[in-house]
């Protein structure tokens, strides 16, 4: 739920490429641990627009809280990064280009 954290979205094609890179990395022992994969982190307005676009009640995504100060504090305290995944994907792509 958005009100309890961050709402991140991901393009399904990029997600599939990330899965391939991870499986290849697991096979040659260059990948390990957990990876976070996302394209965009939505603001509250973006989350509300998403709810409207997919015809879901806004409360299902954004919660019932109308206290914007509490939501801002939560958003400011949480940070996520996909740097580990991006590093793995760039190594995998470079090795593919050198082989051809």
C-alpha positions in Angstrom: 0.0 0.0 0.0 1.4 3.4 -1.0 0.7 5.1 2.4 3.0 2.6 4.1 6.0 3.1 1.8 7.0 3.6 -1.8 5.1 2.6 -4.9 7.5 1.6 -7.7 6.6 0.5 -11.2 8.5 -1.5 -13.8 8.2 -2.0 -17.6 7.6 -5.7 -18.1 10.1 -5.9 -21.0 12.9 -4.4 -18.9 11.9 -6.7 -16.1 12.3 -9.8 -18.3 15.7 -8.6 -19.4 16.7 -8.1 -15.8 15.6 -11.7 -15.0 17.7 -13.0 -17.9 20.8 -11.1 -16.7 20.3 -12.4 -13.1 19.9 -16.0 -14.3 23.1 -15.7 -16.4 24.9 -14.1 -13.5 23.8 -16.9 -11.2 25.2 -19.4 -13.7 28.6 -17.8 -13.9 28.7 -16.7 -10.2 28.7 -13.0 -10.8 25.2 -12.5 -9.3 24.3 -13.1 -5.7 21.9 -11.8 -3.0 18.8 -9.7 -3.5 18.1 -7.2 -6.3 15.6 -4.4 -6.5 14.1 -3.7 -10.0 12.1 -0.6 -10.8 11.8 2.1 -13.4 9.7 4.8 -11.6 8.8 5.7 -8.0 5.3 7.2 -8.0 4.3 10.3 -6.0 1.0 10.2 -4.2 -0.5 12.0 -7.3 1.0 9.4 -9.5 -0.4 6.6 -7.3 -3.9 8.2 -7.4 -3.7 8.5 -11.3 -2.6 4.8 -11.5 -5.6 3.8 -9.4 -7.9 5.8 -11.7 -6.3 4.4 -14.9 -6.6 0.8 -13.8 -10.0 1.3 -12.3 -9.1 0.4 -8.7 -10.4 2.3 -5.7 -7.8 4.9 -4.7 -7.9 3.6 -1.1 -6.6 0.2 -2.2 -3.4 1.9 -3.4 -3.1 5.0 -1.3 -4.8 4.0 1.9 -7.4 5.9 3.8 -5.1 8.5 5.3 -5.6 12.1 4.2 -2.8 13.3 6.5 -0.3 14.5 3.9 2.4 15.3 6.6 2.5 11.7 7.7 2.8 10.5 4.1 5.5 13.0 3.3 7.5 11.9 6.4 7.2 8.2 5.3 8.2 9.0 1.7 11.3 11.1 2.9 12.5 8.3 5.2 12.4 5.5 2.7 14.9 5.2 -0.1 15.5 2.3 -2.6 18.1 1.8 -5.2 18.5 -0.4 -8.2 22.3 0.3 -8.5 23.2 -3.3 -7.8 21.0 -4.6 -10.6 22.1 -1.8 -13.0 25.8 -2.7 -12.4 25.1 -6.4 -13.0 23.1 -5.7 -16.2 25.8 -3.4 -17.6 28.5 -6.1 -16.9 26.3 -8.7 -18.7 25.7 -6.5 -21.7 29.4 -5.6 -22.0 30.4 -9.2 -22.0 27.8 -10.0 -24.7 29.1 -7.3 -27.0 32.7 -8.4 -26.6 31.8 -12.0 -27.6 30.3 -11.1 -31.0 
